[in-house]
């Protein structure tokens, strides 16, 4: 197909209305507000309803501006196309992520990518030019025809025979607006670049660039799109790496980056980290129980593991009380190519049992229970004695560049032990260190 810039209004409108119904795998794209308005605009052009066409054109622009489509290409309409192809979990994306090939779906996406390649050449200025051309054409046609009295007078003066005016079977056209705004809506806003940060940006940036720079039909890139989803997953997992599972749904969490709050029990933390590394290498997936008294940093250990292993996706499940809460979550995760740590915090692990855990899931639990038959890997965070507690406080102070004499630190720890009736935990060490820094 020729570029939209080369088409007349009728050719352009008919081309768009012919392209859109061809979408199959990505047919859900037609339900988006911008695409509905694009369809309305082209249909109004053909019907001669300039008011409706102009309204649809500007409404489409508004929907593109307000839509949650990632800004990457410098053009709002191209952003929509890239978002629907790469960032939404359509049937092809889910198929590729699960590793199961359906040739019919594969061929369907190739056809859809041919359609998207043709559509990506449309811009706001060209669509508005179509409206202006149609407006001028209709104004030319709307000049009043000579009525019967005029015909009779001309015939009398000219001495010719009077012929009846031919019957015209013309449907009434919608009234034309007095004028059209001169300026077209622009969908351009800058250059091609990443303006925010996604977990899968290393691969996404390459896909964006190849699609935008390609000078031939996109269908040849169907295998590349397959490989992208097969390696990086779909939907929310492309954008975020840390989630909370609540009320049967995944919610993104802020990436904690706990480098300045490293665990204070290095031996125990190293045992947890080594186990997670083995899981990432595909060597072990034993569920792990991290136990200890309240305030010993069990949750900090879980989040620190997520911080240490950025290639692993992290799903935080607070106050898990039954295995049935995890069934739906596992169904979501098992169809992704990524590796996940599912972290149960404040979990009731007594009598905990699961028939199966997906092979791409490492189940970890933080609990004050020190034993649970289901969790074959266990790490206990022991409550420190006074000297060990003082070491924790000293470590925290030194990490913040606020080291104090050992005697001062120990005296503060003794005072805390007396005041708290013996509470010596990681949380308490943080509180004592903060108190000393304020003095």
Phi, psi and omega in degrees: 000143177292158178296146181302331180297337183267355187266150170285172181301318183291319178296317182293313180297316180294323180296316180296315181291339175277327182287314189301316180294347180285344180294133181237292179299322181260029185296333177301339178301329182292341180276352178290150182303314181300320183287327176295320180289326176297316177299314180299320180298312182293321178294321178294324177301313182294324179282350181081016180267089186293321179302313181294322180295314180294319178299317180294322180297313180286328176293323176297317179298318178299317180294323176295320180292320185269348181290152182273057180256130186299131180278106182224329192265342188089002180220126186298320183288321176295324176302316178300313182297314180296321180297313182294327181282317191253330190254349179258143184279068179285172185304320180294318180298315180294321179298311182295320180297326180279347179082010181256125183267125171245108186298327179296316177296319180300312180293326178297320179293324178301318179294319180296322180292332173296317178296314182296323178299319179291319182291330187296346179277356180281142175222167184298321180297320181291316179299320180289328175299320177304317182294318180296319178297316180295322179298312179298319181298316182290326177295322177297317182287338185274002175298135187299133176285155177295129181275180185296322181296320179297317180298318181296317181296317180296322180293319181295314180292328183269349180074018180261168180286146179274122177252138179295145178294140180294146176291129180250122180257073184247128178291143179296137180264151175300150181297140179276142174293155181297327178201165174248144174304141184287326187270131178279152174291133181258134177262359180275144178216003180159203183260164176291119178189160175276123183255358177212189187234126176242154181299325185259027187298329181302317179277323181298318181300320178295317180295315178304311185297316182295319180292316184288331182269349183294137179251013176221166182318132183290349186301334180291347182263009181302321179293323178295320178295319176303309182298325179297309180293325181293337181260327190243359178080193187227165169056232186298335183286345174283331184268314188240159177240351180234131186223159169244135177262116184213131179053040175075021180215156177266133177236130179299144175244155176295137177292114192290319183049075187271029185303328181271358179235050185295151180299144183269350178253087191295318183296314181293319179296320179298323178297318178293317182295317179299322179294318179294322178295319176300320177298315180297330177279356180083015184265340184203143175222028179297134176295141186242136178250123175252113187240163180158171181291164176302136178087005183273001175090024180298314180294322178299322178298315181301312181290328178293325176297319178296323179291324183287332186238079186294342178284346180267135174275145188238126179239115183266125180241097182283141173051050177289126184247348181206152180291337180297335177296335186268346187301310181295320179300314180297326178297326178288315188285328187292342180264015177250150180279357185275166174256138185235144162256122174260113187255113178268116181256141182053044186274144172272097187265359179292124182071013182293134179205141175227142178286318180216148170237132179305146184294342180263018181237128169258115180270125179232141181231141173249123186206155174278354175282132183267356180212141175200122189302328185292325185272101186281343176249126185228138176229124181255129175267103186285146175289127186282158169277180187301315182295320177294323177297317178297324177298319178299313181298317180298318179299316180296319179295316180295325179297331179263009179068030182233044183297139178236163177303144182304320182297320179295317181295315183294321179298319178295325179292321178297315179301317179297318181298320179292314183294324184265004180060044171097005182286106178238095183227173177297316179299321179292323178298319177298317180296317179295317179299316179297322179295317181294324181292335182275348182282000000 
